[in-house]
Amino acid sequence: MRIGVLCSGNGSNFENIVRTCKHDEVVVMIYNKSKCGAHKRADKLGIPNCYLKSENEFEIISLLQAWGVELVVLAGWMRVVSSNLINAFPDRIINIHPSLLPKYKGLHAIEQAMESEDKVTGCTVHFVSEELDSGVVILQKAVPILENDTVKTLTRRIQLAEYEILPKAIDLLR
């Protein structure tokens, strides 16, 4: 399967996909923040990559289509996508989110879980729909919130869970 990855951050989930999804090919990575680290990872891994502002969604669609992308993975893409992208790749866009959806949609999910005094949080891979973080769930993994956790320590454990379930979700869609 030909995968296109959209990133806004340091690209650790992107690199994990490239390294673990051996039956699939990441053919292009698009990033929307000029100073994000994801493009450095792409260069290191030999993956074609391109900086495009999020507002240029038709250019993003054209680029993904030009590369023959069959699955779009939002791996730290910090921008809501419009119906244009969703309609261009119906049921072929997935996202990883740092909570057990439907809890704590949107930004600061980890902080929200800690502030609510939940005992468990986690991460979710889901299909992208027009409503933020509301698409059909593909996989989830629970992560306990420990008594001495900080946002940083909990974030790291959730990232490790993301590295586990995102490739599994991609395999399920093959």
trRosetta pair geometry for C-beta under 8 A, 3 or more apart (Angstrom, degrees):
i j d omega theta_ij theta_ji phi_ij phi_ji
1 23 7.6 44 16 119 86 83
1 24 4.5 -26 58 -123 86 104
1 25 7.4 -177 83 29 42 67
1 70 5.0 -115 -164 76 84 132
1 71 5.6 30 157 1 126 120
1 170 7.6 -165 73 178 139 94
1 173 7.4 85 -122 106 174 91
1 174 5.2 -132 -23 -119 131 80
2 24 7.6 -170 -71 -170 16 84
2 25 5.7 -23 -110 72 59 97
2 27 4.9 2 -163 -14 97 133
2 67 6.9 -173 164 136 127 87
2 68 5.1 30 86 108 169 88
2 69 5.4 -131 119 -118 100 37
2 70 4.8 104 52 4 79 95
2 71 7.4 158 83 25 47 74
3 17 6.9 -126 124 159 157 132
3 21 7.1 38 -7 105 155 155
3 24 5.5 55 -21 154 119 123
3 25 6.7 176 21 87 84 41
3 26 4.8 -45 78 -101 106 60
3 27 6.7 148 60 9 48 78
3 69 6.7 34 -169 -145 14 90
3 70 7.3 -51 -72 56 46 78
3 71 5.1 -28 -109 73 76 97
3 72 7.7 148 -161 -97 63 23
3 73 5.9 9 -171 -4 112 114
3 170 7.1 -5 -95 -144 141 130
4 26 7.6 121 -98 -156 22 69
4 27 6.5 -44 -76 61 70 88
4 28 5.0 -7 -121 68 89 93
4 29 7.3 169 -165 -89 59 34
4 30 6.9 20 175 -2 105 103
4 63 7.9 135 -142 114 143 88
4 64 4.6 -111 14 -127 176 95
4 67 6.2 119 -82 79 113 135
4 69 3.7 -25 -17 -117 116 146
4 71 7.5 177 28 88 67 47
4 72 5.1 -22 72 -110 98 71
4 73 7.3 174 86 23 46 71
5 14 4.9 131 142 -122 153 97
5 17 6.3 160 -83 61 140 153
5 26 5.9 -8 -13 -146 115 118
5 28 7.6 -171 31 99 66 50
5 29 4.6 -16 68 -114 98 84
5 30 7.5 179 90 28 49 64
5 72 7.8 156 -92 -163 26 54
5 73 4.8 -23 -109 69 75 100
5 74 8.0 152 -160 -94 59 17
5 75 5.3 -13 -164 15 109 121
6 29 7.6 170 -84 -161 24 61
6 30 5.2 -19 -110 69 72 96
6 31 7.5 151 -164 -90 52 38
6 32 7.4 23 -174 -19 96 107
6 60 7.4 33 -103 -160 124 130
6 72 6.6 23 -12 -179 109 99
6 73 7.2 -176 23 88 71 49
6 74 5.2 -24 65 -111 108 63
6 75 7.0 149 68 28 51 68
6 77 4.1 27 115 -85 105 135
7 11 5.1 25 -158 -93 159 80
7 13 7.9 174 -107 63 104 95
7 14 5.2 -37 -70 -47 136 138
7 29 6.1 7 5 -178 116 107
7 30 7.4 162 26 84 70 45
7 31 4.7 -31 76 -101 89 88
7 32 7.8 -178 88 13 45 75
7 36 6.3 175 128 137 100 148
7 38 3.7 133 116 -104 151 171
7 75 5.6 -24 -89 79 84 89
7 76 5.3 25 -143 74 72 102
7 77 6.3 -92 -97 -74 15 71
8 31 6.6 148 -93 -156 32 78
8 32 5.5 -30 -100 54 86 95
8 33 5.1 73 -161 -4 73 116
8 36 5.7 -156 169 -90 34 151
8 38 7.6 70 40 -7 10 137
8 76 5.4 -137 45 134 78 83
8 77 5.4 114 -19 -133 102 33
8 78 4.0 -107 73 15 165 94
8 79 6.8 143 -70 -12 138 91
9 12 7.8 -41 107 11 112 83
9 33 7.6 40 -71 42 34 137
9 36 5.6 -147 -143 -147 6 113
9 37 7.0 -13 147 39 52 88
9 38 6.5 86 79 -42 43 107
9 76 4.1 -81 22 165 114 140
9 78 7.1 91 -44 -26 92 116
10 36 6.7 -137 -73 -174 31 79
10 37 3.9 9 -136 54 65 125
10 38 6.4 131 150 -55 16 67
10 41 7.6 89 157 -27 62 129
10 76 7.7 -70 37 157 56 172
11 14 4.2 -49 -162 42 81 124
11 15 5.7 83 137 -25 90 93
11 29 7.6 48 -130 -179 121 150
11 31 7.7 -51 -74 -90 111 128
11 36 7.0 113 -35 149 96 104
11 37 5.6 -129 15 100 104 78
11 38 2.9 139 -66 -112 117 70
11 39 7.6 -172 -51 -12 149 31
11 40 7.5 -180 34 54 145 73
11 41 4.2 -162 110 28 139 142
11 42 7.1 -109 -151 -32 155 82
11 75 7.4 64 -136 112 50 119
11 76 7.3 -128 -80 51 34 142
12 15 5.8 -50 -146 36 33 109
12 16 6.3 38 152 -22 63 106
12 41 7.8 -168 -78 -82 36 161
12 76 8.0 87 40 -32 74 146
12 159 6.7 16 101 -169 142 124
12 163 7.6 -60 142 -80 100 108
13 16 5.4 -52 -147 36 34 117
13 17 6.5 40 152 -23 65 100
13 75 3.9 -158 97 -167 119 113
13 76 5.9 157 29 -18 123 104
13 96 6.1 -156 -146 44 156 152
13 159 7.9 -124 -63 -152 90 84
13 162 5.9 -58 -100 138 114 123
13 163 7.0 -140 -111 -86 67 65
13 166 5.9 78 -161 3 107 173
14 17 5.9 -54 -155 30 30 111
14 18 6.7 28 151 -17 64 104
14 26 7.6 114 -170 -150 80 158
14 29 5.9 63 -157 -126 137 137
14 38 5.5 72 24 -145 154 107
14 41 6.2 125 89 97 115 139
14 42 7.2 -42 142 -66 138 88
14 75 4.9 155 -60 92 72 147
14 76 7.6 -79 -27 30 97 114
15 18 5.6 -53 -150 36 36 112
15 19 6.1 24 156 -12 69 112
15 41 4.7 -94 -67 -175 112 136
15 45 6.7 -177 -123 -49 81 142
16 19 6.0 -63 -143 44 28 104
16 20 5.7 -3 169 4 68 120
16 162 8.0 121 61 116 163 86
16 163 4.7 -126 -139 -133 156 88
16 166 6.8 86 102 68 124 128
16 167 6.9 -114 142 -43 96 111
17 20 6.6 -73 -130 49 20 91
17 21 5.2 -6 -174 1 66 124
17 26 6.0 101 116 -66 110 132
17 73 6.4 147 -103 90 162 166
17 75 6.7 -112 -17 -75 133 154
17 166 6.5 -74 -78 126 94 120
17 167 6.3 177 -114 -83 58 83
17 170 6.8 106 -137 -34 102 160
18 21 7.2 -42 -100 40 11 93
18 26 5.0 -70 -93 22 82 142
18 45 5.3 25 148 -175 162 156
18 47 6.3 -100 -104 -55 139 139
20 163 7.8 128 -17 180 154 81
20 167 4.3 -60 111 -96 126 156
21 24 4.3 -31 151 48 115 109
21 26 7.4 100 67 -39 124 94
21 167 5.2 -155 -66 -135 85 95
21 170 5.3 -35 -109 103 134 147
21 171 7.3 -155 -125 -60 88 79
23 171 7.2 78 48 -114 128 84
23 174 6.5 14 110 -121 126 160
24 71 7.7 -36 -156 42 141 132
24 170 6.3 -91 6 156 161 123
24 174 6.7 -127 -69 -95 110 115
26 29 6.7 21 166 -56 118 94
26 47 5.6 -16 110 -129 110 134
27 47 7.8 150 168 -154 10 89
27 48 7.1 -9 159 43 56 111
27 67 4.7 159 119 171 124 118
27 68 7.0 -9 83 63 174 84
27 69 6.4 -150 55 -85 121 77
28 47 7.2 155 -119 169 21 91
28 48 5.1 -38 -109 87 75 101
28 49 6.8 148 -167 -94 63 42
28 50 7.0 -5 -173 7 110 104
28 63 6.7 -155 149 151 158 101
28 64 7.0 -155 72 -105 133 54
28 67 4.5 -106 -12 -88 132 171
28 69 6.8 -82 41 -69 109 116
29 38 6.4 -141 156 153 134 113
29 39 7.4 -178 103 -99 118 57
29 42 4.7 -139 50 -96 138 136
29 47 5.4 56 -4 127 113 126
29 48 7.4 162 24 91 69 50
29 49 4.3 -21 70 -107 91 97
29 50 7.8 164 88 23 51 62
30 49 7.0 175 -83 -158 29 68
30 50 5.4 -22 -113 68 75 88
30 51 7.8 138 -163 -105 64 17
30 52 5.6 -25 -166 29 113 110
30 60 5.8 122 156 -132 168 93
30 63 6.4 114 -80 96 130 143
30 64 7.5 -68 -18 -63 137 91
31 36 5.1 -146 -175 63 132 132
31 38 4.9 165 -90 71 133 123
31 39 5.4 -106 19 -51 148 95
31 49 6.6 21 -2 180 102 114
31 50 7.6 172 28 85 68 40
31 51 5.7 -35 75 -105 86 65
31 52 7.8 131 69 31 38 62
32 36 7.8 49 59 -5 48 141
32 51 7.4 132 -105 -159 24 65
32 52 6.4 -40 -98 83 73 59
32 53 6.0 82 -152 -141 88 29
32 54 4.5 48 -153 -52 149 82
32 77 7.1 73 12 -147 124 82
32 78 7.7 -144 70 53 120 76
32 79 6.1 -30 80 -10 165 141
33 36 4.2 94 76 -35 102 107
33 78 7.7 19 -34 44 127 116
34 51 5.8 49 -103 -150 69 145
36 39 6.7 102 84 -2 84 89
37 40 5.2 -49 -167 32 66 116
37 41 6.5 66 139 -20 82 99
38 41 5.6 -55 -156 36 40 112
38 42 6.3 41 149 -21 70 104
38 49 7.5 -178 125 -148 90 147
38 76 7.5 -179 -67 77 132 129
39 42 5.3 -49 -146 36 39 115
39 43 6.3 44 153 -22 67 100
39 49 5.0 175 -128 121 79 147
39 51 6.9 -23 -74 -62 146 93
40 43 5.7 -49 -148 34 32 112
40 44 6.4 33 152 -19 63 107
41 44 5.6 -56 -149 38 31 113
41 45 6.1 16 157 -7 67 113
42 45 5.9 -66 -143 47 28 101
42 47 4.3 -91 -154 71 82 101
42 48 7.4 -49 170 90 120 14
42 49 3.8 75 121 -41 160 140
43 46 7.7 33 -179 -71 28 30
43 47 7.9 -78 -47 49 21 68
43 49 7.0 -82 -50 28 67 128
48 67 7.6 -168 77 -108 134 132
50 63 6.2 -119 56 -154 154 156
52 56 5.0 -111 178 75 102 126
52 59 5.5 -162 -148 104 138 120
52 60 5.5 177 101 -74 149 83
52 63 7.1 -159 -34 0 152 151
53 56 5.1 92 66 0 79 104
54 57 7.1 12 170 -65 53 83
54 60 8.0 6 -137 -42 40 145
54 79 4.0 -136 -129 -153 150 169
56 59 4.1 -14 157 31 108 122
56 60 6.3 125 106 -25 77 87
57 60 5.2 -49 -147 34 40 116
57 61 6.3 43 153 -20 68 100
57 81 7.1 130 -127 -149 127 77
57 82 5.8 -5 -134 30 177 114
57 84 5.4 107 124 81 131 130
57 85 5.6 -99 -169 -49 115 105
58 61 5.5 -46 -147 35 35 114
58 62 6.3 38 152 -20 64 104
58 84 6.7 -60 -76 160 72 146
59 62 5.6 -51 -144 37 33 113
59 63 6.2 33 156 -19 65 106
60 63 5.9 -57 -149 37 28 109
60 64 6.3 26 155 -16 64 108
60 85 6.7 -15 96 -100 121 117
61 64 5.9 -59 -148 39 28 109
61 65 6.2 24 156 -15 65 110
61 84 6.6 -94 -48 142 145 99
61 85 5.9 -146 -76 -105 101 68
61 88 4.6 -131 -141 -108 119 176
62 65 5.8 -60 -146 41 28 109
62 66 6.1 32 155 -25 65 107
63 66 5.6 -51 -144 33 30 114
63 67 6.6 20 158 -9 63 107
64 67 6.1 -65 -153 43 29 104
64 69 4.2 -58 -175 28 85 140
64 72 6.2 -5 -144 -90 148 113
64 88 7.5 105 76 128 128 131
64 89 7.2 -52 129 -55 145 132
65 68 7.5 39 -178 -75 36 29
65 69 7.0 -75 -74 32 28 91
65 88 7.1 -91 -58 179 114 120
69 72 6.1 62 147 -72 135 77
69 89 7.4 -35 107 -102 107 134
70 92 6.5 -112 161 -157 50 133
71 89 7.9 122 -130 -174 26 129
71 92 5.4 -126 -110 -173 52 86
71 93 7.8 161 -168 -87 57 32
71 94 7.1 -4 -176 8 102 105
71 170 6.9 129 128 -137 158 88
71 173 6.1 109 -108 117 141 138
72 85 7.6 -116 102 174 171 107
72 89 5.2 81 0 112 122 170
72 92 6.2 81 14 125 83 82
72 93 4.4 -16 71 -109 109 79
72 94 7.4 162 87 23 59 59
73 93 7.9 -178 -78 -155 24 54
73 94 5.7 -16 -115 66 67 91
73 95 7.8 150 -166 -89 53 34
73 96 7.9 24 -176 -16 95 97
73 166 7.4 84 -159 -172 131 113
73 170 7.0 -21 -83 -88 133 114
74 77 3.9 -86 -155 26 92 124
74 81 7.4 -127 -80 -27 139 127
74 93 6.8 45 -22 178 102 94
74 94 7.0 -151 24 99 80 42
74 95 4.2 -13 63 -105 118 82
74 96 7.3 -161 91 19 73 65
74 128 6.5 86 -1 -67 133 135
75 96 6.2 32 -118 24 60 118
75 166 7.2 67 -109 -154 104 154
76 96 7.7 -16 -41 65 58 105
77 81 7.6 24 125 -49 137 104
77 95 7.4 -97 45 -121 105 99
80 132 5.9 -59 -113 -93 117 99
81 85 4.4 -75 -179 60 119 139
81 86 6.3 135 117 -44 114 86
81 93 7.1 -96 67 169 163 158
81 128 6.2 30 47 167 129 143
82 85 5.9 105 59 11 65 91
82 86 7.2 -125 111 3 39 96
82 130 8.0 19 -167 -126 38 85
83 86 5.2 -60 -142 47 40 114
83 87 5.6 40 159 -21 75 109
83 130 5.5 5 -80 -99 88 116
84 87 6.2 -59 -145 39 21 105
84 88 6.5 22 154 -21 59 109
85 88 5.6 -55 -147 33 32 113
85 89 6.7 -19 167 25 66 102
85 93 6.8 78 139 -79 100 158
86 89 7.0 -88 -150 60 23 72
86 90 7.0 57 157 -98 65 56
86 93 6.3 -100 -112 28 61 143
86 128 6.2 -134 -102 111 98 101
86 129 7.0 74 -135 -141 143 31
86 130 6.2 -98 7 -66 169 75
87 90 6.3 7 -142 -65 35 91
89 92 4.1 -104 172 74 92 107
89 93 5.1 102 98 -45 120 96
91 127 6.2 -26 -136 -143 58 139
93 127 6.8 89 77 -163 63 66
93 128 4.1 -49 110 36 110 122
94 125 5.8 18 174 -180 120 94
94 126 6.8 166 -152 86 77 27
94 127 5.9 -54 -100 -99 70 44
94 128 6.6 -163 -106 -19 16 87
94 138 6.5 -14 -134 -5 127 148
94 169 6.3 172 176 136 158 131
94 170 7.6 -155 52 -81 152 69
94 173 7.3 -135 -36 -40 141 157
95 125 7.2 172 84 -149 40 54
95 126 5.9 -22 59 62 87 76
95 127 7.9 62 15 168 83 9
95 128 5.2 93 -21 -74 111 96
95 133 7.4 -107 95 -102 143 67
95 135 7.4 115 27 37 109 129
96 123 6.3 9 -176 175 91 118
96 124 7.4 163 -153 85 49 44
96 125 5.4 -24 -97 -96 71 76
96 162 5.2 86 176 -148 139 111
96 165 7.7 142 -124 87 109 100
96 166 5.1 -34 -78 -89 135 114
97 101 6.0 56 80 -46 138 117
97 105 7.6 -20 -172 -129 150 55
97 109 6.7 97 169 -24 91 168
97 123 6.6 166 84 -157 45 70
97 124 5.0 -15 59 61 96 92
97 125 7.9 164 17 -87 73 28
97 126 6.7 -15 10 18 118 110
97 133 5.4 93 -105 -126 163 113
98 109 5.0 156 86 75 84 126
98 110 5.5 -29 131 -52 129 96
98 121 7.7 27 158 148 75 120
98 123 5.3 -35 -118 -103 44 90
98 155 7.3 -1 -156 -130 153 70
98 158 4.9 66 -146 152 102 145
98 159 8.0 -19 -104 -65 118 59
98 162 7.2 -47 -90 -61 79 126
99 103 5.3 -127 160 94 121 84
99 104 3.9 -157 -124 75 165 114
99 105 7.5 -118 59 -67 140 32
99 109 3.9 -116 -40 178 119 131
99 110 7.4 -147 -71 -65 86 50
99 112 7.5 -10 -96 68 140 115
99 113 6.2 -178 -119 -53 100 123
99 121 5.9 -65 -130 -168 64 100
99 122 6.9 69 -171 65 26 56
99 123 7.1 49 14 -105 17 40
99 124 6.6 -26 81 3 53 109
100 103 5.5 29 76 40 75 113
100 104 8.0 67 46 36 55 105
100 120 7.3 23 -12 126 146 94
100 121 6.2 -160 -6 -166 96 46
100 122 4.5 55 -61 50 95 106
100 123 7.6 -17 -70 3 56 10
100 124 6.1 120 -131 -51 33 109
100 140 5.6 71 -131 -165 81 134
100 142 6.5 13 -78 -99 133 72
101 104 7.7 -111 -92 62 56 66
101 105 6.7 65 -122 -83 97 80
101 124 4.3 -84 11 31 102 170
101 126 6.1 -34 49 -38 155 147
101 133 5.7 -151 -112 166 130 100
101 134 7.7 -163 -175 -97 131 34
101 137 6.2 -176 77 -88 112 111
101 140 7.4 -142 38 -97 76 121
102 105 6.8 -22 -171 -50 64 105
102 133 7.7 132 -138 128 59 97
102 134 7.1 37 -122 -116 101 68
103 109 7.9 110 120 -155 77 102
103 112 8.0 -175 159 114 90 122
103 113 7.3 82 136 -90 125 93
103 118 7.9 91 167 -85 157 157
103 121 7.8 -124 99 -131 132 79
104 108 7.9 -112 -167 100 105 60
104 109 3.9 111 143 -142 118 84
104 112 4.4 165 -120 82 115 136
104 113 5.8 -52 -47 -53 160 85
104 121 7.6 -9 28 -140 151 111
105 109 7.4 26 -91 -92 2 110
105 132 5.5 113 166 118 123 99
105 133 3.8 177 -139 69 95 134
105 134 7.0 5 -113 -56 143 78
106 109 7.1 152 75 -60 48 90
106 132 5.8 32 -72 148 84 140
106 133 6.4 -122 -38 4 49 135
108 111 4.4 -42 -176 43 93 119
108 112 5.7 103 122 -29 86 94
109 112 5.6 -55 -148 35 31 114
109 113 6.5 32 155 -21 65 103
109 121 7.7 143 144 -167 94 129
110 113 5.8 -51 -151 33 32 111
110 114 6.6 28 152 -14 64 106
110 121 6.8 117 -123 139 61 163
110 151 5.9 109 120 -149 119 83
110 154 5.7 155 -167 108 116 117
110 155 5.5 17 -141 -82 173 81
110 158 6.5 -130 -97 2 118 158
111 114 5.8 -58 -149 39 32 109
111 115 6.1 29 156 -18 67 110
111 151 6.0 0 -83 -111 79 122
112 115 5.8 -57 -142 40 29 109
112 116 6.2 26 159 -20 64 110
113 116 6.0 -60 -147 36 27 109
113 118 4.9 -63 -168 40 79 131
113 121 3.9 33 -167 -88 161 134
113 145 6.5 -168 138 -71 109 140
113 154 7.8 -161 84 161 121 149
114 117 7.8 33 173 -72 35 33
114 118 7.6 -75 -77 39 22 87
114 121 8.0 -45 -49 -33 62 145
114 145 6.4 176 -99 -148 69 137
114 149 6.9 -135 -112 102 116 117
114 151 6.6 -101 -5 -85 159 74
114 154 6.6 -176 -69 21 117 166
118 121 5.8 98 98 -61 136 84
118 145 5.9 101 94 7 78 144
119 144 6.7 -30 156 -149 73 80
119 145 5.9 -154 -167 47 25 97
120 142 5.1 -10 -176 -166 122 111
120 143 7.0 145 -161 73 70 38
120 144 5.6 -47 -103 -107 74 51
120 145 6.4 -147 -81 0 19 86
121 142 7.6 146 88 -154 23 62
121 143 5.7 -28 77 66 71 91
121 145 5.8 66 -1 -53 98 106
121 154 7.2 52 49 -178 134 123
121 158 6.9 -36 106 -89 110 122
122 140 5.9 75 117 175 135 91
122 141 5.2 -165 -168 95 117 52
122 142 4.3 -83 -69 -116 139 31
122 143 4.6 148 -98 8 62 80
122 158 6.8 161 -155 -123 26 92
122 161 6.2 -105 -156 136 76 162
123 140 6.9 178 90 -149 45 61
123 141 5.7 2 53 52 85 90
123 143 7.1 44 -10 -11 83 120
123 158 5.3 128 -50 -170 109 91
123 161 5.0 157 20 104 120 113
123 162 4.8 -104 166 -75 172 81
123 165 6.5 175 93 43 110 136
124 133 8.0 93 78 -163 131 97
124 137 5.7 -69 -163 -130 115 102
124 139 7.4 171 -152 91 50 49
124 140 4.7 -15 -102 -102 76 89
125 137 7.5 100 78 -163 51 63
125 138 4.6 -53 104 62 96 111
125 139 4.8 21 42 50 110 87
125 140 7.6 -153 23 -71 65 46
125 165 5.6 -159 -15 132 119 108
125 166 5.8 153 -86 -103 130 57
125 169 3.9 -98 115 -60 159 164
126 133 7.1 91 59 -157 145 57
126 134 8.0 -178 143 87 149 12
126 135 4.6 144 148 79 104 92
126 136 6.3 172 -160 86 87 36
126 137 4.9 -47 -100 -103 98 47
126 138 5.9 -179 -101 3 34 82
127 135 3.8 -128 86 158 69 131
127 136 4.8 22 27 49 117 85
127 138 6.7 110 -34 -43 74 103
128 135 5.3 -118 -101 -26 6 152
129 134 5.5 -77 62 83 121 85
129 135 3.9 157 -13 -82 95 86
129 136 7.7 96 -40 -6 121 66
131 134 3.8 -17 98 39 107 145
131 135 7.8 163 64 -50 79 61
137 140 6.1 -13 -174 -41 128 105
138 169 4.5 82 118 -139 135 112
138 172 6.4 162 -176 75 112 143
138 173 7.5 -33 -137 -52 144 106
139 165 4.6 -166 115 -169 129 115
139 168 5.9 80 -70 96 173 113
139 169 4.8 -132 14 -75 120 99
139 172 7.4 155 -42 -1 115 149
140 165 7.3 12 -146 -147 7 164
141 161 4.3 -166 98 -173 132 114
141 162 8.0 -153 45 -64 127 36
141 164 6.3 72 -65 80 167 120
141 165 4.9 -154 -20 -44 121 135
143 154 7.3 128 126 -162 127 79
143 157 5.2 144 -164 126 131 109
143 158 5.3 -135 24 -87 166 68
143 161 5.2 -114 -63 -30 117 151
145 149 5.5 -102 -167 24 69 154
145 154 6.2 8 -122 -115 78 130
146 149 4.5 124 59 -42 79 98
146 153 7.6 -62 50 119 118 129
146 154 7.7 -165 28 -83 83 90
148 153 7.8 4 113 60 76 162
149 153 5.1 -143 -144 81 68 114
149 154 4.5 60 -177 -54 129 102
150 153 4.9 90 44 9 77 97
150 154 6.9 -154 81 0 36 89
151 154 6.1 -63 -145 45 26 106
151 155 5.9 33 156 -26 64 112
152 155 5.7 -53 -143 34 25 114
152 156 6.6 26 157 -20 60 104
153 156 5.8 -52 -153 32 32 112
153 157 6.7 26 153 -14 64 105
154 157 5.8 -56 -149 38 35 108
154 158 6.3 34 153 -18 68 106
155 158 5.8 -58 -148 39 30 110
155 159 6.3 36 152 -24 65 104
156 159 5.6 -51 -150 32 32 114
156 160 6.7 34 152 -19 63 101
157 160 5.6 -48 -152 32 36 113
157 161 6.7 37 149 -17 63 103
158 161 5.5 -53 -152 37 38 113
158 162 6.4 44 147 -24 67 101
159 162 5.3 -49 -149 32 35 116
159 163 6.6 40 151 -23 65 99
160 163 5.6 -46 -151 29 34 114
160 164 6.9 34 149 -18 61 104
161 164 5.6 -56 -157 34 36 114
161 165 6.4 10 159 -3 71 109
162 165 6.4 -68 -137 45 29 92
162 166 5.7 29 172 -26 70 113
163 166 6.8 -43 -125 28 18 108
163 167 7.6 11 173 -4 49 107
164 167 7.5 -87 -179 38 21 97
164 168 6.8 7 149 -11 62 120
165 168 5.2 -62 -148 42 43 116
165 169 6.0 47 155 -25 76 103
166 169 5.8 -52 -148 33 31 112
166 170 6.6 32 153 -18 63 104
167 170 5.5 -52 -148 36 36 114
167 171 6.4 41 152 -22 66 102
168 171 5.6 -51 -151 34 33 114
168 172 6.6 37 150 -23 64 102
169 172 5.6 -51 -153 30 35 115
169 173 6.7 25 153 -14 64 107
170 173 5.9 -64 -154 38 33 107
170 174 7.1 53 148 -44 64 92
171 174 5.7 -35 -157 -1 38 118
